C-alpha cells in the first residue's frame, strides 16, 4: 500500500512515460501490439511474460484505470469492462457453475435482478433473496450449494444500508465469496474489502466518470478470483475500450473533490425535503432519520449523492413532480454533474412485477434523485417549484 493519500494516488498513479515524456497519459487507440520476433510472440501467448497482446485482453489505458481502482479499494487485482452490467455478469459467470446458489439482497439493480431470475436459472444457478432490513434472514437461506453472498450498499434505488462487517463475518463463517456492488458509494466513501468483501464491483459509468460521457465497469479484489474473471472475459470479449478507459482514468483524478461536493449538496437537499409539506418520506444515509444511520456512519465517509423520496399522492403525484421540473434532468443515469431525477418503478426497475418492486422497497411514488454539482440553491429551487406545482 502507498503512504500517499487517496487524492494524490488518484492523480499521480499513472503509467510510465513514453520517450516523448508526456505529462498526461496518452491515448492508446490500437487493437493489437507487435512483437520483436516469433519467440517473444510465443512467450506472450503462453503467458510466460506479462505484456499487451490485444486490446480485448489488455491495453495500457485499461491497465492504468484498473490499477487506480485497485489502489483506491485496497484490492490485489482488477479487470475493467465495457459496462457495469458486463462487470456484474462476467463476475458471476466466471465464478459459478451449474448447480451453484447465490444468496442476494433483494434490493439490487433491475438488470442484476433479471440476470438472477431469468438467465442464470437456464444454467441451473439459483438465487435466494433476503430483505436488506432483516439480515437475520441470510443464514437460513445458505445451503451446501451456496457460493456467493451478494449485496449493494447503499442500494439502488432505496438507499438502504447493510452492515458490511456483518456480511463479511457470515461469508467467512460459511466459506462464501462476498461480492459487493460499491457503485453508489465509490471507493472514496467506502471500501468494502476492509469489511471482508472478496470482490467489489462498480459501474464506472456513474460517479467514477461523473459527467455522463462514457460507459464502463470494473471489478477488483482477490487476485485468484480476478484471474478467473479475466480469463472468462478474455474469451467472451466484454472489454473496456481504450478511449473510455482513458476518460475514466482522468475522471478518477477529480473523484474526491467531486464526490465531496455531491455529498454536501445531497445532504442539504435531503434536509430541505425532509421538512417539505409535499413529501411523505425521505431516505438519505446521513440523515439521522435513516433506519441504518449508525451503520452508514460506521462504514461510509459521506452519505453519497442519491436521495430516495416518496412524494405525497403516490404515482400520479410523482409523475406530476417529474413533469414540472425545469432544470433537473429526467434520465435513467446517475452520478452526473447534472442533477437527475428518475421514477424507478416505470424505468430502471420496470421489469420487476409490482410484488417484486414492493418487496425491494420500490413504491409507485418513489423518486430517486441523483444530486449534481449545480449550486445547491438552484437545485432546491427547481425541486421546490416542481413540488408546489
C-alpha positions in Angstrom: 0.0 0.0 0.0 1.2 3.5 -0.8 1.8 6.0 2.0 0.2 8.7 -0.1 -3.3 10.0 0.4 -6.3 9.0 -1.7 -6.4 12.2 -3.8 -2.7 12.1 -4.5 -2.7 8.5 -5.7 -5.7 9.2 -7.9 -3.7 11.9 -9.7 -0.2 10.6 -9.6 -0.8 6.9 -10.2 0.0 6.9 -13.9 1.7 4.5 -16.4 5.4 5.0 -17.2 6.0 7.9 -19.5 7.0 7.1 -23.1 10.1 8.5 -24.9 8.1 11.7 -25.5 7.9 12.5 -21.8 4.3 13.5 -21.8 2.8 14.9 -18.6 -0.7 13.5 -19.2 -1.2 9.8 -20.1 -1.5 9.4 -23.9 -4.4 7.5 -25.5 -3.5 4.1 -26.9 -6.0 3.6 -29.7 -4.7 0.3 -31.1 -6.4 -3.0 -31.4 -3.2 -5.0 -31.2 0.5 -4.9 -30.2 3.6 -6.1 -32.2 6.4 -8.4 -31.2 10.1 -8.3 -32.0 10.2 -11.9 -33.1 8.4 -15.2 -33.1 9.8 -16.3 -29.7 8.6 -13.2 -28.0 5.1 -13.7 -29.5 5.1 -17.3 -28.4 6.1 -16.4 -24.9 3.4 -13.8 -24.7 0.6 -16.1 -25.8 1.8 -18.8 -23.4 1.7 -16.2 -20.6 5.4 -16.7 -19.8 5.7 -12.9 -19.6 3.2 -10.2 -19.0 2.7 -7.8 -21.9 0.0 -6.3 -24.1 -1.1 -8.6 -26.9 -4.6 -7.5 -28.0 -6.8 -4.8 -26.6 -9.6 -7.3 -25.9 -7.2 -8.8 -23.3 -5.4 -5.7 -22.0 -4.4 -2.2 -23.1 -2.2 0.4 -21.3 -5.2 2.8 -20.7 -7.3 -0.1 -19.3 -4.5 -1.1 -17.1 -3.9 2.4 -15.7 -7.6 2.8 -14.9 -7.9 -0.6 -13.3 -4.7 0.0 -11.2 -6.1 3.2 -9.8 -9.3 1.5 -8.7 -7.3 -1.4 -7.2 -5.3 1.1 -5.2 -8.4 3.1 -4.1 -10.2 -0.1 -2.9 -7.2 -1.7 -1.3 -7.6 -4.7 -3.6 -5.0 -7.1 -5.1 -6.0 -7.0 -8.7 -8.8 -5.9 -11.1 -10.2 -6.0 -14.6 -12.2 -3.4 -16.5 -15.3 -3.9 -18.6 -17.4 -2.1 -21.3 -20.2 -1.5 -18.8 -21.2 -2.0 -15.2 -23.5 -4.8 -16.1 -20.8 -6.5 -18.1 -18.7 -6.5 -14.9 -21.7 -8.0 -12.9 -22.5 -10.7 -15.4 -18.8 -11.7 -16.0 -18.1 -11.9 -12.3 -20.9 -14.4 -11.7 -20.5 -16.3 -14.9 -16.7 -16.8 -14.4 -17.0 -18.0 -10.8 -20.2 -20.0 -10.8 -21.0 -23.5 -12.2 -24.3 -25.3 -12.9 -25.9 -26.2 -9.5 -24.4 -23.3 -7.6 -26.5 -21.0 -5.5 -26.5 -17.2 -4.8 -27.8 -15.5 -1.7 -28.5 -11.9 -2.5 -30.1 -8.8 -1.0 -33.5 -8.3 -2.7 -32.8 -4.7 -3.3 -30.5 -4.9 -6.3 -30.4 -3.1 -9.7 -33.1 -4.2 -12.0 -30.8 -5.7 -14.6 -29.0 -7.7 -11.9 -32.3 -9.0 -10.7 -33.1 -10.1 -14.3 -29.9 -12.0 -14.5 -30.7 -13.8 -11.3 -34.3 -14.6 -12.2 -34.4 -15.0 -16.0 -31.0 -16.0 -17.3 -29.0 -17.8 -14.6 -31.8 -20.4 -13.9 -31.3 -21.6 -17.5 -27.8 -22.7 -16.4 -29.2 -24.1 -13.1 -27.8 -21.3 -11.0 -30.4 -20.3 -8.4 -30.8 -17.2 -6.2 -32.4 -16.7 -2.9 -33.2 -13.2 -1.7 -33.1 -11.7 1.8 -34.6 -8.4 3.0 -31.7 -5.9 3.5 -33.5 -4.6 6.5 -33.7 -8.1 8.0 -30.2 -9.6 7.8 -31.2 -12.4 10.1 -32.8 -13.9 7.0 -29.4 -14.6 5.5 -28.1 -17.6 7.3 -31.3 -19.8 6.9 -31.0 -19.3 3.1 -27.5 -20.7 2.9 -27.2 -24.2 1.6 -24.3 -26.5 0.7 -24.6 -25.2 -2.9 -24.3 -21.5 -1.9 -21.2 -20.0 -3.3 -21.7 -16.2 -3.4 -23.2 -13.7 -0.9 -24.1 -10.5 -2.8 -25.4 -7.1 -1.9 -25.4 -3.4 -2.9 -24.9 -0.8 -0.2 -26.3 1.8 -0.5 -29.0 0.0 -2.5 -30.5 1.1 -5.8 -32.8 2.9 -5.6 -33.9 2.9 -2.0 -30.5 3.8 -0.5 -30.8 1.2 2.2 -27.6 0.3 4.1 -26.5 -3.1 5.1 -23.7 -3.8 7.7 -20.8 -4.9 5.5 -18.9 -6.2 8.5 -21.8 -8.5 9.3 -21.8 -9.8 5.7 -18.1 -10.3 5.9 -18.5 -12.4 9.1 -21.2 -14.5 7.6 -19.3 -15.1 4.4 -16.2 -16.2 6.4 -18.3 -18.5 8.6 -19.8 -20.3 5.7 -16.8 -20.0 3.3 -18.7 -17.9 0.8 -17.4 -15.3 -1.6 -18.7 -11.9 -0.6 -19.3 -9.7 -3.6 -20.3 -6.1 -3.1 -21.6 -3.5 -5.6 -20.0 -0.3 -4.4 -21.2 1.9 -7.2 -23.3 4.4 -5.1 -20.5 5.0 -2.6 -17.4 4.9 -4.8 -14.1 3.9 -3.1 -13.7 7.4 -1.8 -16.7 6.9 0.5 -16.4 3.2 1.3 -14.0 0.3 0.9 -15.9 -3.0 1.3 -12.7 -5.1 1.3 -11.9 -3.6 4.7 -15.1 -5.3 6.0 -14.4 -8.7 4.4 -15.5 -8.4 0.7 -13.7 -10.7 -1.7 -14.7 -8.7 -4.8 -16.0 -5.2 -5.3 -17.9 -4.2 -8.5 -18.5 -0.7 -9.9 -20.4 0.8 -12.8 -17.8 3.3 -13.7 -20.5 5.0 -15.8 -21.8 6.7 -12.7 -19.7 8.8 -10.3 -16.4 7.5 -11.5 -16.9 9.2 -14.8 -19.1 11.8 -13.2 -20.1 13.6 -16.3 -22.4 11.3 -18.2 -19.9 10.7 -21.0 -18.8 7.1 -21.3 -19.8 3.6 -20.2 -17.5 1.4 -18.1 -17.3 -1.2 -15.4 -14.7 -2.7 -13.1 -14.2 -5.5 -10.6 -11.4 -5.6 -8.1 -10.5 -7.9 -5.3 -8.5 -11.1 -4.6 -6.0 -11.8 -7.3 -7.0 -15.5 -7.8 -10.7 -14.6 -8.3 -9.9 -11.7 -10.6 -7.7 -14.1 -12.6 -10.7 -16.3 -13.3 -12.8 -13.3 -14.3 -10.1 -12.1 -16.6 -9.8 -15.5 -18.3 -13.5 -15.6 -18.8 -13.6 -12.1 -20.1 -10.6 -12.5 -22.4 -12.6 -15.2 -24.2 -16.0 -13.6 -24.2 -15.0 -10.1 -25.0 -16.7 -7.6 -22.7 -13.5 -5.4 -22.5 -13.5 -1.7 -21.8 -12.4 0.4 -24.8 -9.1 2.2 -24.6 -10.8 5.6 -25.1 -13.3 5.0 -22.3 -10.6 3.7 -20.1 -8.5 6.9 -20.8 -11.5 9.1 -19.9 -12.3 7.2 -16.8 -8.7 7.2 -15.6 -8.6 11.0 -16.0 -12.0 11.3 -14.2 -10.6 9.5 -11.2 -8.2 12.4 -10.7 -11.1 14.5 -9.6 -13.2 11.9 -7.9 -12.6 13.0 -4.4 -13.3 16.7 -4.9 -16.4 15.9 -7.0 -17.8 13.4 -4.5 -17.3 15.8 -1.6 -19.4 18.4 -3.3 -22.0 15.9 -4.5 -22.5 14.8 -0.9 -22.5 18.3 0.5 -25.3 19.2 -1.9 -27.2 16.0 -1.4 -27.3 16.4 2.4 -28.7 19.9 2.1 -31.3 18.8 -0.4 -32.3 15.9 1.8 -32.6 18.1 4.8 -34.8 20.5 2.8 -37.1 17.7 1.5 -37.4 16.1 5.0 -39.4 19.1 6.2 -41.4 19.7 2.9 -45.1 19.5 3.1 -45.4 17.6 -0.2 -43.0 14.9 0.8 -44.1 11.7 2.6 -40.7 10.3 3.3 -37.0 11.0 2.6 -34.2 8.4 2.8 -30.6 9.6 2.8 -27.8 7.6 4.6 -26.5 10.6 6.6 -29.9 11.8 7.7 -30.4 10.8 11.4 -33.9 9.6 10.4 -32.4 6.9 8.1 -33.1 3.5 9.6 -29.5 2.4 9.2 -27.9 5.8 10.0 -25.5 4.4 12.6 -24.3 1.7 10.2 -23.9 4.2 7.4 -21.7 6.4 9.7 -19.6 3.4 10.7 -18.7 2.3 7.2 -19.2 5.4 5.0 -17.1 8.6 5.0 -20.0 10.6 3.5 -23.7 9.9 2.6 -23.4 9.7 -1.2 -25.3 11.7 -3.8 -28.5 9.7 -4.0 -31.8 10.5 -2.2 -34.9 8.4 -2.2 -38.1 10.4 -1.9 -41.7 9.4 -1.5 -44.0 12.1 -2.9 -47.4 12.5 -1.2 -50.1 11.4 -3.6 -48.4 8.3 -5.0 -47.8 7.5 -8.6 -49.6 10.5 -10.2 -48.1 13.0 -7.8 -44.7 11.6 -8.5 -45.2 11.9 -12.3 -46.5 15.4 -11.9 -43.4 16.3 -9.9 -41.1 15.0 -12.6 -43.1 16.7 -15.4 -42.9 20.1 -13.5 -39.1 20.1 -13.2 -37.4 22.7 -15.3 -33.7 22.4 -14.6 -33.2 18.9 -13.2 -32.8 16.2 -15.9 -35.1 13.2 -16.4 -32.8 10.4 -17.1 -32.0 6.8 -16.1 -28.4 7.6 -15.3 -26.9 8.9 -12.0 -23.7 10.3 -10.7 -23.6 13.1 -13.3 -22.6 16.7 -12.7 -26.2 17.4 -13.6 -29.0 16.6 -11.1 -31.0 13.7 -12.4 -34.5 12.6 -11.2 -35.8 9.2 -12.0 -39.0 7.2 -11.4 -37.7 3.7 -10.7 -41.0 1.8 -10.9 -41.5 2.9 -14.5 -37.9 2.9 -15.6 -34.8 1.2 -14.1 -36.9 -1.4 -12.2 -39.9 -1.6 -14.6 -39.1 -5.2 -15.5 -39.9 -6.3 -11.9 -43.5 -7.2 -11.1 -45.5 -5.0 -8.7 -44.9 -7.5 -6.0 -41.2 -7.7 -6.6 -41.0 -3.9 -6.7 -42.7 -3.6 -3.3 -40.5 -6.4 -1.8 -37.5 -4.4 -2.9 -38.9 -1.2 -1.3 -39.9 0.4 -4.6 -43.3 2.0 -4.1 -45.3 3.6 -7.0 -44.5 7.1 -5.8 -40.8 6.6 -5.1 -38.5 9.1 -6.8 -34.7 8.8 -7.0 -32.7 12.0 -7.0 -29.1 11.9 -8.1 -27.9 15.3 -6.8 -25.4 17.0 -9.1 -22.9 19.8 -8.8 -25.1 22.8 -9.7 -25.4 25.4 -6.9 -27.5 23.8 -4.2 -29.8 26.8 -4.0 -30.8 26.3 -7.7 -31.3 22.6 -7.2 -33.6 23.2 -4.2 -35.5 25.9 -6.0 -36.2 23.7 -9.0 -37.3 20.8 -6.8 -39.5 23.1 -4.6 -41.2 24.8 -7.5 -42.0 21.4 -9.1 -43.4 20.0 -5.9 -45.6 23.1 -5.3 -46.9 22.9 -8.9 
